[in-house]
Amino acid sequence: MTDPERVGFDVQDKDKKGIVGCTEDGRLLFVVYAIRNGKYHVITARDLNDKEKHAFRRRSR
């Protein structure tokens, strides 16, 4: 994700990180990933629901 407004956060598992942001195509995604041996591994990714989209857009203003 190249979105300058993206939001990163820690998840319960200390080895994983999360990010919420907008793709180049305009999709708002929630992604959980891990970095292992210097490589990024996506654990899960999904579109934001309507409530999450609203909160993200409000925060990004």
ChimeraX attribute file (.defattr): number of C-alpha atoms within 10 A of each C-alpha:
attribute: neighborCount
match mode: 1-to-1
recipient: residues
	/A:1	13
	/A:2	9
	/A:3	13
	/A:4	9
	/A:5	14
	/A:6	17
	/A:7	15
	/A:8	14
	/A:9	10
	/A:10	12
	/A:11	13
	/A:12	7
	/A:13	8
	/A:14	8
	/A:15	11
	/A:16	17
	/A:17	18
	/A:18	18
	/A:19	18
	/A:20	24
	/A:21	25
	/A:22	21
	/A:23	13
	/A:24	10
	/A:25	6
	/A:26	9
	/A:27	13
	/A:28	22
	/A:29	20
	/A:30	20
	/A:31	19
	/A:32	20
	/A:33	17
	/A:34	17
	/A:35	12
	/A:36	10
	/A:37	7
	/A:38	7
	/A:39	8
	/A:40	10
	/A:41	13
	/A:42	14
	/A:43	12
	/A:44	10
	/A:45	14
	/A:46	12
	/A:47	15
	/A:48	18
	/A:49	11
	/A:50	9
	/A:51	8
	/A:52	15
	/A:53	17
	/A:54	12
	/A:55	10
	/A:56	19
	/A:57	12
	/A:58	9
	/A:59	10
	/A:60	12
	/A:61	6
